[in-house]
Amino acid sequence: MSQSERTSVPVGERLRAHLAITRLDHSIKNLFVLPGVIVPLSVDPALFNFGLIRKLVLAFVSITLVACSNYVINEVLDAPFDRLHPIKKNRPAARGLVSTPLAYVQWLVMMAGGMAIAVALSRLFALAALMLWIMGCLYNFPPIRTKDLPYLDVLTESINNPLRMLLGWYAVTSALIPPVSLLVAYWMIGCYFMALKRFSELRELQQTGDHGVAGAYRASFRRYTPESLLVSVVFYASTAMLFLGAFIIRYRIELILSFPLVALTMAIYLRLAFQPESAVQNPEKLYREPLLMASFSATVLVMGILLFLRIPRLEQFFLPTLPTTPAHMISRGSALTRGLGRTEPA
């Protein structure tokens, strides 16, 4: 679209474009906040009250505003690259329907509104919200612009997962400390999903026959290959399950019963990544995949129930059968104890 055409965009169409770049349909990603809400409530159900419902509503509004602020700046800064993509070229900013100065104002106003609510909720919630916004800046703004750097793009984008969990957690309580093992597992599962999104995008762009288009559209694709992305997917999945297992063994052994459903959901997601025009490339449209939604819903339901359920026999089944302290340490400690217990002759 030429400069003259851009300035002649009708006011109504321009307003619709500015609303569209907030990507309110992506608000479904705020569901990633829910584990941060449910886990502390499973530890202390007394935290649930009518005041909490009000806080959660305000928290979701705050998170949505901060996330939409990040989407606005992403749309503006990515417009030159989106024009090279067969589908994303139809985005409002790529079509020249968005006023760049007004978009920058929109970006700051939405951030300020989200942070104002966050500060009113709690200091730790506000800190997590600020980190979510800062990570959006690091991801999109040059010269850092981590989305152009292979592997770092996945890691920095997916860190929004544990940040959303923290936002849910601190909306409920600031007294309980979230386990590091759970945060890392949540981060790595986000990396798993994001790396498969990159794999699906790159594979489809390369199938057009012009490999240069992929690198022009996304700089990280100049270094990625489908094989390297699949290798990273295995790494992220393995790390996620390792840390989730650590959390389960340490805090909630009952959750081990949900592992088959977790694995099934991850397998279905992997399969979707190989499909043409896969919904994996647009996670906000994954609700259209009935098998994935059924598996995901069953996983969430079972894990939610198991968080509040205690099965003592399961704990007994997984009791250690080996010494938790090496034998040489036991013998050395016994010798030391005997030595301290001796009475020296007068």
C-alpha positions as CSV (number, residue, x, y, z in Angstrom):
1,M,0.0,0.0,0.0
2,S,1.4,3.4,-1.0
3,Q,1.8,6.3,1.4
4,S,-1.2,8.2,-0.1
5,E,-3.3,5.1,0.2
6,R,-2.4,4.7,3.8
7,T,-3.3,8.3,4.7
8,S,-6.7,7.8,3.0
9,V,-7.8,4.9,5.1
10,P,-11.3,5.6,6.4
11,V,-11.5,6.4,10.1
12,G,-13.8,3.4,10.9
13,E,-11.4,1.0,9.1
14,R,-8.4,2.4,10.9
15,L,-10.1,2.0,14.3
16,R,-11.0,-1.6,13.5
17,A,-7.4,-2.2,12.5
18,H,-6.1,-0.7,15.8
19,L,-8.5,-2.9,17.7
20,A,-7.4,-6.0,15.6
21,I,-3.7,-5.5,16.5
22,T,-4.4,-6.0,20.2
23,R,-5.2,-9.6,19.2
24,L,-7.9,-10.0,21.8
25,D,-8.6,-13.5,20.4
26,H,-5.2,-14.5,21.7
27,S,-6.5,-13.9,25.3
28,I,-7.2,-17.6,25.4
29,K,-3.5,-17.9,26.2
30,N,-4.3,-16.4,29.6
31,L,-5.6,-19.9,30.5
32,F,-1.9,-20.5,31.2
33,V,-2.5,-18.5,34.4
34,L,-4.8,-21.1,35.8
35,P,-2.1,-23.6,37.2
36,G,-0.7,-20.7,39.2
37,V,-4.2,-20.2,40.7
38,I,-5.0,-23.9,41.3
39,V,-1.8,-25.1,42.8
40,P,-1.7,-22.7,45.8
41,L,-5.4,-23.3,46.4
42,S,-4.7,-27.0,46.6
43,V,-2.1,-26.3,49.3
44,D,-4.4,-24.0,51.3
45,P,-8.1,-24.1,50.2
46,A,-8.9,-21.4,52.8
47,L,-7.4,-18.9,50.3
48,F,-10.6,-19.3,48.3
49,N,-13.2,-16.6,49.1
50,F,-15.3,-13.9,47.4
51,G,-12.5,-11.4,47.7
52,L,-10.3,-13.8,45.7
53,I,-12.8,-13.8,42.8
54,R,-12.7,-10.1,42.6
55,K,-8.8,-10.2,42.6
56,L,-8.8,-12.8,39.9
57,V,-11.1,-10.7,37.6
58,L,-8.8,-7.7,38.1
59,A,-5.7,-9.9,37.5
60,F,-7.1,-11.2,34.2
61,V,-7.8,-7.7,33.1
62,S,-4.3,-6.6,34.0
63,I,-2.7,-9.5,32.3
64,T,-4.8,-9.0,29.1
65,L,-3.8,-5.3,28.9
66,V,-0.1,-6.1,29.3
67,A,-0.2,-9.0,26.8
68,C,-2.2,-6.9,24.3
69,S,0.4,-4.1,24.7
70,N,3.0,-6.6,23.6
71,Y,0.9,-7.8,20.7
72,V,0.5,-4.2,19.5
73,I,4.2,-3.5,19.3
74,N,4.8,-7.0,17.8
75,E,2.4,-6.1,15.0
76,V,4.0,-2.8,14.3
77,L,7.6,-3.9,14.3
78,D,6.9,-7.1,12.4
79,A,4.9,-5.4,9.6
80,P,7.8,-5.3,7.0
81,F,8.5,-9.0,7.6
82,D,4.8,-10.0,7.7
83,R,4.4,-8.7,4.2
84,L,6.7,-11.5,3.0
85,H,4.5,-14.2,4.6
86,P,1.7,-15.8,2.5
87,I,-0.9,-15.4,5.3
88,K,0.5,-12.8,7.7
89,K,0.7,-10.3,4.8
90,N,-3.0,-9.7,5.5
91,R,-2.5,-8.4,9.0
92,P,-3.7,-4.8,9.5
93,A,-0.2,-3.3,10.1
94,A,1.3,-5.2,7.1
95,R,-1.5,-3.8,4.9
96,G,-0.8,-0.3,6.1
97,L,-4.1,0.2,7.9
98,V,-2.4,1.2,11.2
99,S,-1.0,4.6,12.2
100,T,2.4,3.9,13.6
101,P,2.5,6.9,16.0
102,L,-1.0,6.0,17.3
103,A,0.1,2.4,17.7
104,Y,3.0,3.5,19.9
105,V,0.6,5.5,22.1
106,Q,-1.8,2.5,22.2
107,W,1.2,0.3,23.3
108,L,2.1,2.6,26.2
109,V,-1.5,3.3,27.3
110,M,-2.4,-0.4,27.5
111,M,0.8,-1.2,29.4
112,A,0.1,1.7,31.8
113,G,-3.5,0.5,32.4
114,G,-2.4,-3.0,33.0
115,M,0.4,-2.0,35.4
116,A,-1.9,0.4,37.3
117,I,-4.2,-2.6,38.1
118,A,-1.2,-4.8,38.9
119,V,0.2,-2.4,41.4
120,A,-3.2,-2.2,43.1
121,L,-3.2,-6.0,43.5
122,S,0.2,-6.7,45.0
123,R,3.9,-5.8,44.7
124,L,4.9,-9.3,43.5
125,F,2.0,-9.4,41.0
126,A,3.1,-6.0,39.6
127,L,6.7,-7.2,39.3
128,A,5.7,-10.3,37.4
129,A,3.4,-8.2,35.1
130,L,6.3,-5.8,34.5
131,M,8.6,-8.7,33.6
132,L,6.0,-10.0,31.1
133,W,6.0,-6.6,29.4
134,I,9.8,-6.3,29.5
135,M,10.2,-9.7,27.9
136,G,7.9,-8.5,25.1
137,C,10.2,-5.6,24.5
138,L,13.3,-7.7,24.5
139,Y,11.6,-10.1,22.1
140,N,10.5,-7.4,19.6
141,F,12.8,-4.4,19.8
142,P,16.2,-4.1,18.0
143,P,19.0,-4.3,18.6
144,I,18.4,-7.2,21.0
145,R,15.2,-8.5,19.3
146,T,15.6,-12.1,20.6
147,K,13.0,-13.3,18.1
148,D,15.7,-13.1,15.4
149,L,18.1,-15.4,17.3
150,P,17.7,-19.2,17.0
151,Y,16.8,-21.0,20.2
152,L,16.9,-17.7,22.2
153,D,13.6,-16.8,20.4
154,V,11.9,-19.9,21.7
155,L,13.4,-19.5,25.2
156,T,12.5,-15.9,25.6
157,E,9.0,-16.2,24.1
158,S,8.1,-19.3,26.2
159,I,9.3,-17.7,29.5
160,N,5.9,-16.0,29.3
161,N,4.5,-19.4,30.5
162,P,6.1,-19.3,34.0
163,L,5.5,-15.5,34.2
164,R,1.8,-16.1,33.6
165,M,1.9,-18.9,36.3
166,L,3.5,-16.4,38.7
167,L,0.8,-13.9,37.9
168,G,-1.9,-16.4,38.8
169,W,0.0,-17.4,41.9
170,Y,0.5,-13.9,43.2
171,A,-3.1,-13.0,42.5
172,V,-4.0,-15.8,45.0
173,T,-1.2,-15.4,47.5
174,S,2.2,-13.8,48.1
175,A,2.9,-15.9,51.2
176,L,3.5,-19.2,49.5
177,I,6.7,-19.6,47.4
178,P,6.1,-21.3,44.0
179,P,8.4,-24.3,43.5
180,V,11.3,-23.8,41.0
181,S,10.8,-27.3,39.6
182,L,7.2,-26.4,38.6
183,L,8.2,-23.1,37.0
184,V,11.0,-24.7,35.0
185,A,8.7,-27.5,33.8
186,Y,6.1,-24.9,32.7
187,W,8.8,-22.9,30.9
188,M,10.1,-26.0,29.1
189,I,6.6,-27.2,28.0
190,G,6.1,-23.8,26.5
191,C,9.4,-24.2,24.7
192,Y,8.1,-27.5,23.4
193,F,5.0,-25.9,21.9
194,M,6.9,-22.9,20.5
195,A,9.6,-25.0,18.9
196,L,6.9,-27.1,17.2
197,K,5.3,-23.9,16.0
198,R,8.6,-22.8,14.4
199,F,9.1,-26.3,12.9
200,S,5.6,-26.2,11.3
201,E,6.2,-22.7,10.0
202,L,9.6,-23.4,8.5
203,R,8.6,-26.7,7.0
204,E,5.6,-25.2,5.3
205,L,7.6,-22.2,4.0
206,Q,10.4,-24.4,2.6
207,Q,7.8,-26.6,0.8
208,T,7.0,-23.5,-1.4
209,G,10.4,-24.1,-3.0
210,D,11.9,-20.7,-2.2
211,H,14.0,-21.2,0.9
212,G,15.0,-17.5,0.9
213,V,11.4,-16.4,1.8
214,A,11.7,-18.2,5.2
215,G,14.9,-16.4,6.1
216,A,13.5,-13.0,4.9
217,Y,10.3,-13.4,6.9
218,R,12.0,-14.6,10.1
219,A,15.7,-14.1,10.6
220,S,16.1,-17.1,12.9
221,F,15.0,-19.4,10.0
222,R,18.4,-18.6,8.3
223,R,20.0,-20.8,11.1
224,Y,17.2,-23.2,11.8
225,T,16.5,-26.4,9.9
226,P,13.5,-28.8,10.4
227,E,16.0,-31.3,11.9
228,S,17.6,-28.9,14.4
229,L,14.1,-27.8,15.5
230,L,13.0,-31.4,16.1
231,V,16.1,-32.1,18.1
232,S,15.4,-29.0,20.3
233,V,11.8,-30.3,20.7
234,V,13.1,-33.5,22.2
235,F,15.4,-31.5,24.5
236,Y,12.5,-29.3,25.7
237,A,10.1,-32.2,26.2
238,S,12.7,-34.2,28.1
239,T,13.6,-31.3,30.4
240,A,9.9,-30.4,31.0
241,M,9.1,-34.0,32.0
242,L,12.2,-34.2,34.2
243,F,11.3,-31.1,36.2
244,L,7.6,-32.0,36.3
245,G,8.6,-35.4,37.7
246,A,10.7,-33.7,40.3
247,F,7.7,-31.5,41.4
248,I,5.4,-34.5,41.5
249,I,7.8,-36.7,43.6
250,R,8.5,-33.9,46.0
251,Y,5.1,-32.4,46.4
252,R,2.2,-34.2,44.7
253,I,2.8,-37.9,44.0
254,E,-0.8,-38.4,43.0
255,L,-0.1,-36.4,39.8
256,I,2.0,-39.3,38.5
257,L,-1.3,-40.9,37.5
258,S,-1.9,-38.1,34.9
259,F,1.4,-38.8,33.1
260,P,-0.3,-41.0,30.3
261,L,-2.7,-38.1,29.5
262,V,0.2,-35.6,29.5
263,A,2.2,-37.8,27.1
264,L,-0.8,-38.3,24.9
265,T,-1.5,-34.6,24.6
266,M,2.1,-33.9,23.7
267,A,2.1,-36.7,21.1
268,I,-1.1,-35.4,19.5
269,Y,0.4,-31.9,19.4
270,L,3.6,-33.3,17.7
271,R,1.4,-35.0,15.1
272,L,-0.4,-31.8,14.3
273,A,2.9,-30.0,13.6
274,F,3.3,-32.2,10.5
275,Q,0.0,-31.2,9.0
276,P,-0.2,-28.6,6.2
277,E,-1.5,-25.2,7.4
278,S,-1.4,-26.6,10.9
279,A,-3.2,-25.0,13.8
280,V,0.1,-25.3,15.7
281,Q,1.2,-22.2,13.7
282,N,-1.8,-20.3,15.3
283,P,-2.3,-21.6,18.8
284,E,-5.3,-19.4,19.3
285,K,-7.1,-21.7,16.8
286,L,-6.2,-25.0,18.4
287,Y,-9.7,-25.2,19.8
288,R,-10.7,-26.4,16.3
289,E,-8.8,-29.6,16.8
290,P,-11.3,-31.9,18.6
291,L,-8.8,-34.8,19.4
292,L,-6.3,-32.3,21.0
293,M,-9.0,-30.5,22.9
294,A,-10.5,-33.8,24.2
295,S,-7.0,-35.0,25.4
296,F,-6.1,-31.6,26.8
297,S,-9.4,-31.2,28.6
298,A,-9.1,-34.7,30.1
299,T,-5.5,-33.9,31.2
300,V,-6.5,-30.6,32.9
301,L,-9.5,-32.2,34.6
302,V,-7.5,-35.2,35.9
303,M,-4.6,-33.1,37.1
304,G,-7.0,-30.7,38.8
305,I,-8.7,-33.5,40.7
306,L,-5.4,-35.1,41.7
307,L,-4.1,-31.9,43.1
308,F,-6.8,-32.0,45.7
309,L,-6.8,-35.8,46.2
310,R,-4.6,-37.8,48.6
311,I,-3.8,-41.4,47.9
312,P,-1.7,-42.7,50.9
313,R,-1.2,-46.1,49.3
314,L,0.4,-44.5,46.2
315,E,2.9,-42.7,48.5
316,Q,3.7,-46.0,50.2
317,F,4.2,-47.6,46.8
318,F,6.9,-45.0,45.9
319,L,8.7,-45.1,49.2
320,P,12.5,-45.3,48.7
321,T,13.8,-48.8,48.8
322,L,17.4,-47.7,48.8
323,P,19.3,-45.6,51.4
324,T,18.9,-41.9,50.6
325,T,22.4,-41.3,52.0
326,P,25.5,-43.1,50.5
327,A,26.7,-46.1,52.6
328,H,30.2,-44.6,53.1
329,M,28.6,-41.4,54.5
330,I,26.4,-43.5,56.9
331,S,29.5,-45.4,58.2
332,R,31.5,-42.2,58.6
333,G,28.7,-40.5,60.4
334,S,28.3,-43.4,62.7
335,A,32.0,-43.4,63.5
336,L,31.9,-39.7,64.3
337,T,28.9,-40.2,66.5
338,R,30.6,-43.0,68.4
339,G,33.7,-40.8,68.8
340,L,31.8,-37.9,70.1
341,G,30.1,-40.2,72.6
342,R,33.4,-41.5,74.1
343,T,34.6,-40.2,77.4
344,E,38.3,-39.4,77.5
345,P,40.2,-40.7,80.6
346,A,41.0,-38.2,83.3
